[in-house]
Structure formats: C-alpha cells, structure tokens
C-alpha cells in the first residue's frame, strides 16, 4: 500500500464549485425547480433516494418540455459544462497530490462535475472500474484519476450507450448525513489516521465528515450549523486558503 502524507476530503457544491449546487445548474438551465420534492423530503415524506428519483423525473419532464426529446446523459453533461469552478481549485488539489496526499471528493452533488474535476488529475494507470473511480467517458486519454470520487446523480440506461437515456433509479453514493462513513472507509482502505485527515465543507451535511477528521475546515459557510464542528473557518472564496491553513497546522511538507 502506498504511503500517503494524509487524506484530504472535499465537498463539491459551494466548495470546489462556486455555485449553490450542481443540481441547481441543471434546474436553472431547464427553467424548473425542485421546491416540491425538497419540501417533501424536509417533511419526512421522501427518503433521500426517493428524493433523487423524484428530481430525475422532474429533470426528464422539464427537458422534454423545453426540447421535445427525452433527456439523456450527453444532454445533461452539456448543461453542466457551464458550472463555475472555485478559485484555487487546481492549485489546492494539484499541490496536495504533489505533497503525497490522497484526495477525495465526497458530495451529494452531481457526479458529472465531480468526475470532470477528477479527470484533471490523471494517473499513469489505464482506466478501470473501481470503488471511488470515475466513468470511462470522463477518463483523460483512457487513464484513471488520482482522486477518489463519491457523489450522487444519474445513470445511463443499460445497453452500452453511456450517452443514452437515464435510468430512473438514480446514482446514490453519498447520504446527506453519511459522509463520515465514507471518510472512515477511505481511512481504513488507505491506512490513514484521523489525525492526518483534513476535510473541507460548507454545510450541516458535512458535519459527519468533520467529525471523522483531525482538521475540519468550514469553507464558504452556508449557515451557522457546521461552525461548531469546524476547527477553522475560511470565508475568502479561494481554495488556496486551505493550503495556508494546512501549513499553519503543520500538515504541509512544504510552504509553497
């Protein structure tokens, strides 16, 4: 097993992505919203997976209304190309990798954007299906990513067409309050202790991830709920500030 400096776990929406959410990018493009399903979830009428499936039905219907054709993965990929990235994203992840950190994206956001971000950091290994991996269509020149990725979203229908229509069940890898379990699994698999784990998130959904980490950082806080569970708070919208915080805590090999 490769020896890592530590484990850096990153939320995506409002952290790696400078937008309310990647789901919202899709809703805005299709001139719709998920207010009804969100309210039903908050009232306990839907569990998280049912909520995802409701939202996929919403996306299908809105896409058909706007374009007259069924939604498919390629159409939705194109919409998500407009997703704005947070300043310093490439510097944070690239520097962490250079300094020997294992890096993971742990998010309830849409997998498309997470896989595209991960594809910016290819390994020398040929792509293969793996736990925490990305879809082959995002793999740069057929190479795997150095990152570990856990997100929600959608799946293409079976039959070999990765750009085809969507399966109604959805992609459900990350529970709203279950990020800590993902971090714990990564720690066990990679042989990294809690004390050498840094997590970066913005909301109450990241509290579990914070609790599983030695250095929990609340970046671009959504509200006050996660603040009590964070050791550090960053309000400047630049991910290079995370590197400065890690250096100040003695977790950096270098101070570049």
Secondary structure, DSSP 8 states (H G I E B T S, - for coil): ----SEEEEE--BTTTBSSS-HHHHHHHHTT---HHHHHHHHTTSS-HHHHHHHHHHHHHHHHHHHHSS--BHHHHHHHHTT--B-TTHHHHHHHHHHTTEEEEEEEEEEHHHHHHHHHTSEEEEE----TT---GGGSGGGEEESSEEEEEE--B-SSS-TTSBB-TT-EE---TT-HHHHHHHHHHHHT--GGGEEEEE-SGGGHHHHHT-SEEEEES-SSSTTGGG-SEEE-SS-THHHHHHHHHTT--S---
